[in-house]
Structure formats: structure tokens, C-alpha cells
Amino acid sequence: MSHHEHGPDCTHDHHGDHMGHIMPGHIYRNILIALLFLTVVTVGVAQIHFGGVWNIIVAMFVASIKAGLVAMYFMHLKFEDKFTWIYAFIPLFLLFLLIGGVFIDNPFRIIPSPQ
């Protein structure tokens, strides 16, 4: 028996045997509308002055929602198992760790005065 032939009691998962996660077209249309709307919101946030660092906070929040929609539906993360979710969150954890390190270090920096 070759390695391509399996008996009737084989429990092997064949990755090429299925079409993947097929979703109705209206879901993709709704995601497109949401992404376009959030893009308009991002442009609007750039035009409005919230004061202080609030512009970047609001813009990053909207960008995070857009990235989440893309990851969940276009990258099919919504349908993956918990193990794959761990691999999806490790880079995000490292990003937050590095950004947090910058914010912790930033108040202790000495800025030289102009001469």
C-alpha cells in the first residue's frame, strides 16, 4: 500500500480535500462596507483635533478594529482552533511589550538643550 492509499478506518486529515471556509458573499460585502466606513472615520479623525495624544489613540483604536476585521474574515482566523490563535497573539503581545518598554523608558530620557 502506498502512502497515498488509506484504509476505511483512517482518521488522517486531508488538507486538500475541502474547499476551506466558504462564506456567503453578503458577509464579505458587509465587511467591505465596514472597512470603507472605518477608513472614512480614520480620515475624519485626522482632520479633527481632540487635544493632546487623543488623536493618535482614536486613530489606533479605529485601525485596530479594521485589522481585527481583516484578520477574522479575510485571514479566516475566526474559524481557526485555539492553537492558531496563540500564534496570532504572540506577535501582538511582543508589539505591546516593546511599545510599553518605550513608554516606560521615555520619561527618563535626557533631552539635550539646543545651543
Secondary structure, 3 states (H helix, E strand, C coil): CCCCCCCCCCCCCCHHHCCCCCCCHHHHHHHHHHHHHHHHHHHHHHHCCCCCCHHHHHHHHHHHHHHHHHHHHHCCHHHCCHHHHHHHHHHHHHHHHHHHHHHHHHHHCCCCCCC
